[in-house]
Amino acid sequence: MKIETKNYPKVKDLVKALDLTVLVDEGMEKIIQTKGVYRAGYELSGFFPPGEETTTNINILGRKELVYLGRMDKEERERILKKYLSCRFPVLVLTYQNEVVVELLKIAKKYKKAVLLSKIRTLEFLRKTKFYLQKALADEIILNDYILLDVYGVGILLTGYKDAKLGATVELLERGHKFISNTNLRIKNVANRFLMGLAETPEYGERNRFVISGQNGSKIDVTTNFGIKAVRADKKISLVIELEKWDEKKFYDRLGLEERYQDFLGLNIPKIVLPVRKGRNLAVIIETAAINYRLKESGVNSAEYFLNESQRLIKENKERGKNVNSKNSIPVRNLKERFDLKVLNGEEWLDKRFITTTGVYRPSLALTGYFEIYEEDSYKGVQLFTENEFKYLETLPEDERERNLSRYFEENFPAIVVSGVKKIPDYFIKKIVEKDRILLKTDIKRCGHVIAVFSAYLENCFAMTTTIHGVLVELYGFGVLLTGKSGIGKSETALELIQRGHRLIADDAVRFERGVVGDITGFASKLPYFMEIRGLGIIDIKTLYGMSSVRMSKKLDIIIELQEFKDEENSLTSMDYKSTKYIILGEEIPKVKLYISSGRNAAAMVEIAVMNLMSKVMDYEFEKIYLKKLKNSLGEKDEEKKN
């Protein structure tokens, strides 16, 4: 509910607000109704033009005006001051003192005109007074359906679902944020530039104005429960967050490009609608919304960047699809950049020719002319030339060497890499150029080392892969995959874990690969470190929480499936840890089920599940130890009974 109101300052309020000295204390209760500040001019010459300058505005006399009055004939000056001070303006402020002031004060008393003295120069006082009046006389309303909070320096108006609103507020206060008000919250439009929210709850008195009013008349004294550091008197309003019950049929912003605003006193304030359901930690999401708002204010829009980069990658993938049909392939440029290879020929083909096999081959048999026993894969793999290959070619007659090389270059291999070669023969360079081949050079001298590192890299590139819907995080050094049905709260749980100091690897679709030793490793996508939060859209975890909150890949150690808590039988038991397994790429991964509800902190439960796994890895199983101690205790009691 909104109540239109107007709270005009009085002359006495100027004294405290602007640090003034009272020279004449008549009319201190007069109200100031306009934002105007007028420095008298024509009036001192006896001319009084019509207007609000001498009827409603604050009037000022500075050094120039008082010196001007001092040079007048005394009778003329007295006549002008009487006429001037009889005008209806609420207060006169002097910024300079001379012999005229005493005379002026006597006349002001006669006409019951308040006169104040400023300690600062006239121009500075004008600027300071105008700013004060812009705030004090701003258009304003009082709100009773909103809670104003300061979260990471961002003024957030919280509204909507009452139970969730109060619960989120209390948790935010526990997390160290500040409370302004949730009853009789005064909102002011300051100079048509920004909104200022002020805590004003006169029904509780000035000392007890920081009170959260809940349902059924309950009240929480914020200063008593959370300390004086948890409150502040006012805050600029930057963001509106509306909480509403989760509606499965409703579309909630998942990208973050949809711009919503709410109008207050003619100013549009950005607005976010957050759906509420059990298991969703609203305090963490509101904190993230505040940080993301600050990021946008600095010119970084994570959602826009994500969209633009996604479109660029889609375009690149389409271009790649025109050149190769195989899904298991990488462009030669990847190999070139991974090992910092020097391009001797074929720069223009690095993105158009693809490696499709893990092998790195030395074409010794092919150079002898025996192609019929040259393995089929050898025709497709990266070719490696060393000094030995060129020495062998030098031993052949020129016509045979030409014939063997011509036949060799008919094969469809992606590129040739030379290693440890001091000078490449001219005939070979000529053949490379003639056949439009890619020729690369590595600084690695040992042939065996080249084959080993190239093959290991390509093995990883072409490893068995699968994609699983979930969120991969690192907790205490363990790779943890959070799974569950859409909307259960995987991303929100991961977000709170990140705030607790853990790391994000990938959100939504996690790509897993099986390594050469059987490890299952999860990777971030080509656009890593982004996360989708319903209502907020796409957020950049790396930018919001720093590089320490993310990593590119992690070995998978445990899968935790989040399920909705429905009844007591669906509780978490030790049997979940022992019996459940999930097979990924042929490897068994331990799987745990966690049942979440509004009364259970999913992030804390995930941490406990991982710590339980840690204890088992270190051969310290709590259940076995407990049962052993229980058995020993019962045995001792039986012995006591016998005795």
Number of C-alpha atoms within 10 A of each C-alpha: 7 11 11 9 11 13 13 16 16 17 23 19 17 19 16 10 11 15 14 20 17 16 17 19 17 18 18 20 14 17 17 22 18 16 19 17 18 17 18 17 14 10 14 18 14 15 11 15 10 8 9 14 19 24 14 21 22 24 20 23 20 19 15 13 16 20 16 14 20 15 10 13 10 13 9 12 21 16 12 18 19 15 16 20 22 17 15 15 21 23 29 22 22 24 20 19 14 10 10 16 16 12 13 17 17 12 19 24 17 12 17 17 24 25 26 22 20 19 13 16 13 20 11 9 17 17 11 14 18 16 14 17 21 18 17 22 20 23 20 23 20 21 19 15 16 23 25 27 28 25 22 15 15 19 24 26 22 24 21 17 14 16 11 18 22 19 13 20 22 17 15 22 22 14 14 14 19 26 31 26 30 27 23 22 23 21 23 25 22 21 16 13 8 15 26 19 26 20 24 21 19 12 10 11 10 11 9 14 22 27 22 20 16 15 10 6 6 9 11 14 14 23 17 12 11 17 11 12 13 22 21 16 14 21 22 19 21 21 22 22 21 19 22 17 13 14 11 9 6 8 9 19 19 16 20 21 15 13 9 12 13 13 10 14 16 11 14 15 17 16 18 23 18 22 19 20 18 18 23 24 22 23 22 20 20 21 18 23 23 20 20 22 17 17 17 12 10 9 8 15 18 24 23 14 14 18 15 12 14 14 12 12 14 12 12 11 11 11 13 17 12 9 12 16 9 11 9 14 17 21 18 22 19 14 18 17 10 10 16 14 18 16 16 16 19 15 15 9 17 19 15 16 22 25 23 23 19 21 20 22 19 21 17 16 13 19 22 16 17 11 16 9 9 14 11 10 14 19 20 21 22 25 20 21 20 18 16 13 16 16 10 13 21 12 9 14 10 11 9 14 19 16 13 19 18 14 14 18 15 10 11 13 21 22 22 20 23 25 18 16 17 9 8 13 12 9 10 14 15 10 15 18 14 9 12 12 22 22 21 22 21 17 14 14 13 11 16 9 11 20 18 12 13 17 18 15 16 19 17 15 18 19 16 16 17 14 14 15 16 22 23 32 28 26 19 13 14 17 24 27 26 27 22 18 13 10 14 20 25 27 22 23 24 25 24 21 23 21 15 14 13 19 28 30 25 27 24 21 16 20 18 24 23 22 18 12 6 11 16 23 18 27 21 23 17 9 12 19 22 23 25 20 24 22 23 24 19 24 24 21 22 17 16 15 16 10 12 12 22 22 18 14 20 23 20 22 20 22 22 22 19 22 17 17 19 11 8 7 8 14 13 16 12 10 10 15 18 11 10 14 16 14 10 17 15 11 12 14 16 18 21 26 23 23 19 24 17 13 9 16 15 25 21 13 16 23 17 12 18 23 15 17 19 16 12 12 10 9 9 13 14 12 10 10 11 11 11 12 12 12 11 12 11 12 11 11 11 11 9 9 7 6 6
